[in-house]
Amino acid sequence: MAKTAIITGGSRGIGKALSLKLGELGYNVVINYRSPSSKEKSEAVAKELEEKYHVETLIVKADVSIYEECENLVKATIERFGDKIDVLVNNAGITNNCNWIDIKKEAYEKVIATNLMSFMHMSHLVLPYMVNHSDKDHQCVIVNTSSVGGMTGVINQADYCAAKSGVIGLSRALALEYAKKGIRVNVIAPGMIMTDMLRGVNQDELHALAATIPEGYIGDVEDIAGALEYILKAPYLTGQVISPNGGFVLQ
Ligand code: NAP
């Protein structure tokens, strides 16, 4: 029987590459999006998944920073695919780019709500289903997207770094708490990957930063999809941070 995976923010950027990887690995994919402009992108990803990998898809609009909308996302998943949720990929994320004196309270609260609280909401809602059908031979997996910002500091990204560090702590604790139940929780902490998130920042600063990457270039979404595949196929891996970053954190 096909397995079910939920991905938050699965219509574009890294999320799109992860959605397609899940399909390639044979999962039915629940693609979450939030912005009206991402509805068509979600439909295009779903079409590609169905045509290329012959898996089933479900598209669910939800702002995952809001607990009740996460409840709707999980409910819709169960109505469509049943209550055996095998994989949860928490990927949704936003950034501010502001120094800590000038940033508005509402702006940093939104970053924490989107980049950390949504991961807590989704794992809180999905784990009860995972514990019901996972064991050593049939593992369930949660994959959380952090960032090199969660491993180091980044100027003008204090809220983002706080959220992304929090994701690592959350993941390690949940990995310990549910290891005996056959549930693995791991983190992907990307370095700089070319998506809309990076296209939105000052390009001069970006190129200067890219020049400091030991491998010398900005990564591709496929680097992150490869990390997801590795995690899903690694039964002895839990509570770990996999960071495709071109050597960024070595300096
Ligand atoms: P992106 O292209 O800007 O995409 C962000 C995704 O998050 C979109 O699918 C967006 O959905 C979704 N999203 C944002 N807020 C949401 C909410 N409240 N509810 C549901 N979905 C929401 O960014 P990306 O580069 O692919 O980033 C994906 C993840 O990787 C993020 O967690 C990011 O922090 C992390 N990351 C990225 C980089 C990088 O260099 N690109 C580096 C390290 C970590 P809509 O389109 O529907 O708004």
Boltz pocket constraint, residues with backbone or C-beta under 6 A from the ligand:
constraints:
  - pocket:
      binder: B
      contacts: [[A, 8], [A, 9], [A, 10], [A, 11], [A, 12], [A, 13], [A, 14], [A, 15], [A, 32], [A, 33], [A, 34], [A, 35], [A, 36], [A, 38], [A, 62], [A, 63], [A, 64], [A, 65], [A, 90], [A, 91], [A, 92], [A, 93], [A, 94], [A, 114], [A, 145], [A, 146], [A, 147], [A, 148], [A, 189], [A, 190], [A, 191], [A, 192], [A, 193], [A, 194], [A, 195], [A, 196], [A, 197], [A, 198]]
      max_distance: 6.0
